[in-house]
């Protein structure tokens, strides 16, 4: 069963960087509708399914079985890693960093996104933050966003392609019901904190059931995937949960590959690094179709959703 799609409009959030700062000498501005189409949105569509996703068979797709980590599962729009607790314990923080990949200016209607999050696999409660890329007026544009489902996604600021984002989600030291979403750009000494998010105990319990480090192909409000931007390889580092490496013994670790409806593997996750908290995702095959929905420049309507299994 799919939850009804809700059309939502993004709102700019000011996070203590002032009206303008510099990253590699490039102005970094709060997100505005002059920079991104006013129809640029995030929403949700959660199929109520639980892990494991269907496992990729050796004969599927364009990637070989040897190029995928053992027991890789498939998703229609996610690639990366998912953790679930090995015991009855709950997750209370997640962190990670990645360098924003470049996307081709020739892909006018393509998109890509990267994010970290808590929840959203066996629960509809999900708190996430990350970056999303598109082409606007012939140039790649990147925005940092955060989202507490089912509330609308919030766009924070634009940053240059190639920026390194360090992000974390954790409760405030002053209150377990108040959560901070913090990030730095390119190792800046100043850490930016999004206005504290207040969560009730039920929501905290739901989102504590999983953690994610994901590269995603966004989709339209009509549940149609956009063409996947050819972003090459995205490297994730410092991927930790509750302050421990992604692959610590407290976690059930699940690699996930993005697989098209016809079985082609589009984004592959690498094996974890020896530190247990680094990996990469790689676009193995471009998803160039927009299915039946026409996607036109200047009328983008994104959403980031749970990893949908193939039917």
C-alpha angles and dihedrals in degrees: 000000000000124000113238113266115248119205110225134177121224121240127206116247122201112216108185099277092110122232094307140008135169130250113184087342092303119120113250112205135187110262114270135177088244089068097042128029115270087238091062103121145155124215139152143250114180120192105204098237132130133217139302100070115203110291119242113249121222092246095055128102135345097294120082121242089244091061093061127074115252116281094011111178126209135242132178093229111008134079128172133053135325124193126199124182116267089211136026091282121118132229116247104173142021132188140175145149135219140169114243108245125227119249128203118263087215090069097077096171100033127112142184136182141191127196150153122225151164120230131357101114106080093004133050089224109101133164113187144159133187148114134291128198132204139152114258121181089346095307132099111253124193127194132186112226139177131196139189107194130259090020120085119277116256124218114216111182145323121256132184125266109264095036117139113229122203109192137177139177118201142139120268117261087233099053136014090214094056115076130193125212107198135177144171127205120221093345095300112176090230114081114208117217122199112226106284114272117223114214131182122233094256092055092047090052092051097048091046090070097081145009129208143197104188146176108200144188105222121220140209126264085259092061095255118137116236118230106283112247112240094242099157114208126356116194120208121199138175089030102173137161122201086354093300130105118276091251099048117139091257091069139074101217120211124185113206130197126197110240126184123233090260093053102260114143106233104174124022128197118221125227115273117269121249089263090063092230107075134073140138138231121216132195101235097174131010120243098215102169128090093199114219097333116090111224115203130190112261096024103075116156111185133186132178114213144176117286101277116212122226116258 
